Amino acid sequence: MKSFLAKLKGDKKNKSTTTTTTTKPTSTPVTSAPAPTTTTTTAAPAPAPAPSAAFIADMTEKSESFFQAIEGRRSYYALKPETTLTDAQLQSIVERAVKHTPTSFNMQHTRAVLVTKDVKNKVWDTIKEIKTKDETEDHAKATSEKIDNVFKAGYGTVLFFSDESVVNGWGNQMPMYAEAFKVWDAHASGMLHYNVWTALELEGHGANLQHLAEGSEPIQEGIRKVLGLPDSWHNSALLNFGVPAAPAGDKQFAPIEERVKVVTSA
Ligand SMILES: Cc1cc2nc3c(=O)[nH]c(=O)nc-3n(C[C@H](O)[C@H](O)[C@H](O)COP(=O)(O)O)c2cc1C
């Protein structure tokens, strides 16, 4: 196992110095048929590599851009009120992520609302007003500063929701899973947050994920009211995004050997 992982690591190291142009595939994949030409003097195709080598090469090659995207996603807290995309393109990213991110039993209970500019400010002002109402003066000042200078600072916010009428409907139909549906709701919601987060960052944005509505019914209500949403929509997170104004902070990693085990026989 170690040597396989070492090979993967070695491949990755080699790639990082040579594959910066492969993140956005612009040329025809090498496995597809060559474009037709008017001449018949094309070179004979190279012999196929041995199956095991091809398997390893394909595995690393095909997932490389996926892992580059995963590794490139970070939390950015310094954002400019700018985007690299049109609002229609942003909408398309959110729609594709909502459509294709899996949900348990394919119950499709996840929802999202994209807000930009003034509407984004209105959402965050609503949250600020409700959240600071019961806080001490110092605490309220800190909350307001964070919302104004960090959460509101980007171009937009994607608000994620679960339609609880759908989740509860499945729970009522299958009572033995009623509690599990709530857990699976959280799993599916997290997957959706992550997909939108990663896609936005691939497009040159920075983003940070916030959970100020979780555990606060007044904030849930405030968000629904300002956006005119159904009572059954429960906010699971808010993803603030914009063009980064500063790099992401340092990130420490625990030893991967402590977190991943491979068991090949027991
Ligand atoms: C489920 C989940 C909840 C999080 N909640 C918050 C949050 O409420 N506020 C925040 O600033 N960051 C939040 N984060 C961001 C994490 O702190 C961050 O992802 C982590 O420190 C790793 O840093 P990175 O995102 O730069 O890789 C959350 C991340 C996850 C996965």
The ligand as a Gaussian input file, in Angstrom:
#p B3LYP/6-31G(d) Opt

LIG

0 1
 C      -19.746000      21.804000       8.278000
 C      -18.898000      23.050000       8.328000
 C      -19.318000      24.142000       9.054000
 C      -18.585000      25.324000       9.045000
 N      -19.080000      26.427000       9.679000
 C      -18.409000      27.600000       9.602000
 C      -18.963000      28.784000      10.160000
 O      -20.067000      28.790000      10.688000
 N      -18.225000      29.925000      10.060000
 C      -17.001000      29.962000       9.428000
 O      -16.391000      31.030000       9.359000
 N      -16.461000      28.846000       8.892000
 C      -17.135000      27.672000       8.952000
 N      -16.626000      26.549000       8.361000
 C      -15.312000      26.622000       7.690000
 C      -14.239000      25.838000       8.426000
 O      -13.840000      26.522000       9.589000
 C      -13.077000      25.646000       7.444000
 O      -13.567000      24.966000       6.315000
 C      -11.937000      24.862000       8.050000
 O      -11.311000      25.602000       9.066000
 C      -10.887000      24.493000       7.012000
 O      -10.413000      25.650000       6.321000
 P      -10.587000      25.818000       4.755000
 O      -12.042000      26.000000       4.470000
 O       -9.787000      27.029000       4.394000
 O      -10.074000      24.575000       4.088000
 C      -17.351000      25.376000       8.343000
 C      -16.923000      24.255000       7.627000
 C      -17.676000      23.116000       7.608000
 C      -17.195000      21.949000       6.792000

